[in-house]
Amino acid sequence: MNDVKTGAHADGAHPDGVRLQKVLAQAGVASRRAAEELIAAGRVSVDGKIVKEMGRRVDPQTAVVHVDGSRIVLQDDLVHLALNKPRGILSTMSDDRGRPCVGDLVVESGWVEEHFDGGQRARLFHVGRLDAETEGLLLLTNDGDLGHRLMHPSFEVEKTYVAEVMGQVPRDLGKRLRAGVELDDGPVSVHSFKIVDFHAGRSMVELVIHEGRKHVVRRLLDEVGHPVQRLVRTAVGDVQLGNQRPGKLRPLTRAEVGSLYRSVGM
């Protein structure tokens, strides 16, 4: 039976929609011919169900499509960006006291105006926060569901930091941090820890953590006797900061976007 409001069948097909292989080609997944081969091989799902028929039509604005388990973003109004936040910049889209913030960098980049014509604006927000003195990777999106899940502790999305700390770090510190350290607002533990370098009385360490509590990395390292002198977030999930310049924005690749959706079960 057809859905009276949307014209959709009970199985999610849309008779007035776009052919699935065309949708995949427009999303940059593959050519139409290659997309047909993906469908025939059972590698494409729509709304959680494997689709193998070539004539399947879908609504790109509502269909949830996965290829090999990775979400393919079809909506052309969804935005996923990576920002290398410099030190001294607030993690806010605006500041009533006129202090430099992430929103200023977005405006200065001209990215929104360049990609959204006719007055259409992307309602971007930052996913989580980095304190003003912390540098590095900050994700920006207008997908509220994705942003909420990435920030929610239950999804345990990994965040990687590189910290410069005072003193020479003992070899057994990683074991202690993995076991957990008690802070004022409860225990915290790291997923992994390694010593990167030691020079001139300071150590460079890398740690991966699921936590999102305020200043948690700084408080954790301070608690174990190694106050942070510089802190950079280098990755969120599979999205890497790489050699992206401070203050610059870049759109995430299709693979990066897919990995974020996959990490939170979307």
N, C-alpha and C positions, 0 to 999 in steps of 0.2 A: 504494500500500500504506500502511496506517495504521501509525503509530509505536505500538508496543505499550505503551510507558511513558507517553506523553503523550496518545495519541489523535490526534496531529497527522498530517496527510497529508504526503506527500513535498514538496508545494509550500508547506508551512508553515501550511496552513489547519487550524483546530481545530473539528471538528464540534460540540463541546460548548462552544465559546467564545462570545464576544459579537459581535453583528453589527458590522461595521466602522463603519457610519455612526453607530451608537449610541455606540461607543467615542469617536469623534471629537467627538460632541456632549457627552459627559460630560467630555471633556478641555477643553471650552470653545472648540473650534475654530470651530464653526458649529452651527446648528440641524441636526436630522436631515435635513430636506429639502435644506438647503444642502450638507450633507456628501455627500448622494447625488449632487448636481450636481458636486462636486469629484471624486468617484470616477469618475463617468461621463466626465468630461473628462480622465481620465488624470493627475490631479494628485496622486494618493495612491499611495504605495508601502508595501509591507509586506515587511520583511526584504530590502530591496534590489530588489524586483520590483514594477512597476506593477500595480495591481489595478483592474479596471473592473467586476467583477461585484458586484451589490448584495447577494447572499446570503453574501458572504465573512464567515466568523467567525474571530476571532483571540483569543488569550489576552493580555489587557492586561498581565499580569505578565512576559511574555517577548517579545512582538512588538515589533519596531523599526519604527515608523511615521514616515514623512516626508510632509509636505504642501508642495508646491512646493519640495522640497529641504531643508526645515527639519524637524529632529527634533521630534516631539511626545511629550512625556513622559506616559506613561500610568500608570506605577506611582504609587500614591497615597502610598507611603512614601518617595519620593525628595524631598530637600529642597535648595533652592538659594536662598541668602540673600546679601545685600550688607550689609556692615558698614562704617560710617565710623569707622575706628580712630583714637582720639585719641592725641596725643603722650603718651608715658610709659606706654603699655600694651604689654605683651609679646605677641608673636604665638604664644601657646601656649594650649591649652585648660585647662591647670592649671599651677600652679607650686608646687613643694615648699617654696619659701622664703616663700610668702605674698605675693609681689609681684602687683600688679594685672595681669590678663591678659585675653585675649579671652574665655576661658571664663567669667570673672566677668560680663562684659557679656551673654553669652548667657543665663546664669542670671537676672540682674537683669531682663532683658527679659521673662521669662516665656513667650517664644515657643514653646519646645519643649513645656512643660507645657500650653499653651493648644491646641496643634495635634495633640498626640499623647496621646490618652486611654488609660485602662486600663493605665497603667504603661509603655506603649510609649515607647521613647526613640529619638530620632534620633541616631545616632552621627556627630555632626558633626565635621568637621576643617576647618582653614583651608587654602586653596589657596595655597601659597607663603607667604612671610613679608614683613612690613614690620618693620624694626628699631624699637626702642622709641621713638626720636625721630622716626620718620617717620609721618606721618598719612595718612589717606585710605582708599581702597577696598580692602577685603579680602573675598574671596569665601569663603563657607562652604558645604559640601555634605556629603552622605553617599554620594555617587556616587564610589567610588574610582577607577573607570576614567576618568571625566571629569576628576577632580582631578589624576590622574597625567599625563594628556595635556596639560592646561593648564600644568602646571609643566615639562614636558619641552621642552628647547630645540629639538628637531627640529621641533616644530609651530609655532614662531616666532609665538606669540600676542603681539600688541602690547600694551604697557603704557605708559600716558601719565602723565607726571609734570609737575608745576609746581614749580619750585625758585626760592627767593629766594637770590641769591648776592651776594657782595661785589664791588664794583667795577662799572664800565661794561663791558659785554660788546662786544667788537669785532664788526663786521658779518660778518667772514669766519669766525667761530668755528663756525657751522653747517657750513660746508664742511669744516672740519678734523674736526669730530666725525663727519660722515658718512663721511669717508675712513678713520677709525679712529685710535684712540689706544692706545698700548702701555701696559698695566698690568702689575703684578707677576705676575699669573696669566694673561697673554696679552692680545691686542688686543681692543678693544671699539669698536663703532661704533653710531651712532644711526640710526634710520630717518628721523626728521625732527627739526628743531630750529627754534624761532623765539623772538625776543625779544618779550616781552609788554609790558614797562614798565621804566622806569628812574626812580628817585627817591631822593634823599638818599643817594647813594653806593652804592645797591644796585639790582641788576637782577632782574626777574622773567622767567624763561625757561620755555618748555615744550618737552619732548623726548619722543619716542616711541622705545621701545627694545624689542628682543626678548629681551634678556638677563635672566637671573635670578640671576646670581652675587651673593654677599653684598656689601652696601653698594656695588654697582657704580655707581649713579648718583652717589653722594657721592664715590667714589674717582675717577670720570671727571672730574667738574667740578673737584675739587681738583687733579687732574693738569694741567688746562689753566689753573690760576691763579685759579679762582673758587670758593672754598670755600662749601659750602652752609650757609645759616643756617636755612632752613626747607624741608622737602620734603613734598609732598603727592602721593599717587597719585590721579589723577582718573579713570582708566578702565582697564579690562582688556578688550581686544577692543572689542566694541560696547557693553559695559556701562559706563554713565557714573555717576559719583558724584553729579553734579547738586547740588541744594541739600539733600541728606540731612544731617541734623544729626549732629554728632560723638557717638559712642557708641551710635547708633541702628541697629537692624536693620530690613531690609525684605525681603520675598520678591521674587525676580526675576520679571519679567513673562514670559509665555509666549514673547514675541518675543526677549527677552534670553536665556532658556534655550536657545531654538532656535539663536540666533547662536553661543553658546558651543559647543554640540555640533557645529555646522557648521564652526567654526574649527579643530576638531581631528579632522574627518573621521568623526564618529559620527552 
